[in-house]
Amino acid sequence: MQQIDVVQLRKPVMIVAFTGWNDAGESASSLIQHLLAHWEHQLILEYDPEDYYDYQVNRPFIRSEENKEREIVWPTTRVFAALTPELPNDFLIVLGAEPSMRWQSFSAELLDIADDYEVDLTLLIGGLLADVPHSRPIQVNVTASHPDVAARFDVELSTYQGATGILGVISDLAFKRDINSVSLWAAVPHYVSTTPSPKATLALVEALEDFLEISLPEADLRNQSLEWEKSVDRMASEDAEVGEYVKELEKNKDESEIQEATGDSIAKELERFLRRQENS
């Protein structure tokens, strides 16, 4: 791993996302890019791609800019320091391609960084494909993998069993090293998974706001989300089979959420609104 810079951070929270298996609709990686676009940040660390990437799986690409030499850009993972004096915490932002090999060593290196910066909380961001309609609010599951962490942060205990990605390995190792980790996963409609889903990214932004009790810029994402939903509406209207399938998903979703339209959801919206007013 290449150390590029060292900075002083205030009670940093680490936010982690990877492209690939953990990133349906590019929802998680787009969240990281959204944060980096709005927060002052600097690159502090970069993984050596030779150690963790199979270039036949994550191929490098050639970049050529006007009046500059062509260069090869290698797949890697980068760590940024984000300075946010307007918020209670600064952040370590991690973004990269999911590594191809040596996941335990990769995760250990990442958590060494967390230890060096005295990180107490790591947020693992993901997107999964689900049988959900694009026309309804995107659900974000906020969970912890271990009972004591779930109790401390008042989140659901994960009951998932099955194949995992690098985020699952990081979560497990974090617990063994006494670093709290909480996962936020957006449910992305599987029938539009091949294109970026700004609506899922917006849902992750709002979940992050609620969990950390902060306010984040989101106007651009909200506009992109509306345009995305309109484009999927058009697609569904032009294909009778897809249209019927979406209607069935909407019916199932509405029936399952009748009891959730309670004071809890209204209170969350009000709290989010008040935070934005305080920061405007």
Phi, psi and omega in degrees: 000136182262120176277121183257324182202161175232132181228161174265128181236150180263114176040058190292143169255135178264129177243127191233134173210152179227147171283161178107221188303327184271011197226053180302135181063018183053028186290318183285313180296326178291328175299313180299315179297325177295316179296316181294330179288336185249347180249142171297131184207164174214147178286129181242334182212151178214129178291149172281113184296336180298334185279335193227355187239136171267114187288348173279342176266310176247090186285140171293161176228158181264130179244135179226121178246154182301132178065019177229156178289149174294144179221154176266128178257120185265147176294139180198185173234134183240149178241126180246147171259124179250122180264118184230075184298340179281352182245163182294335184232154162269176187222146164257121184250124184243126179217134177188178172280140178304128182296155183271341188203167173054051184297324181293317178294319178302312182294321179297319178298318181296319181284338170298319177298316179301318178296317181301324182261010177056046177286131178258340184222129175244128179254121183256118189253131180215167174227134181234152178279136184213160176277073181229151180277145180290341187272001179245163178305138179284128179277137174241122177269124179250113187221164169233152185272350184227140189304318183291326177291318178300319180291319182298319185258006176055052177235168180291147173276127181294134177247011184295137170229134180147192181298147181229164175253192181298330180297322178295324179290317178299317180300314182295315181291325178300316179299318181294338181255016177060036172248121181293137175224136178233139182253137175237114183239127177267139177269111186259131178306124188291337184278357174229035186281347184278351179242154177302142181245090179298335178293321176291321177297318177300319178298322177293320176301313181294323177294322177295318176301312182295317184291317183270352182057052178229173176243134181236149175297137181210004184302317181296320178294323180296318178295317178297323180296317179297317179294320178299314181297320178297319181293323178288324174304315180297318179300315181293326181288337182269353180230108186301321182294315178296318180301317179294322179296318179297318179299320179294318177297319179298317180299313180297318181295315181297319180293324182284342185250009181304317184280352181271350178280064186243190180298333181298312181293322178295319180297321179297317179297319180295316179299319179296318179298316182294323178297319179294323179296321180295329184262003181270000000 
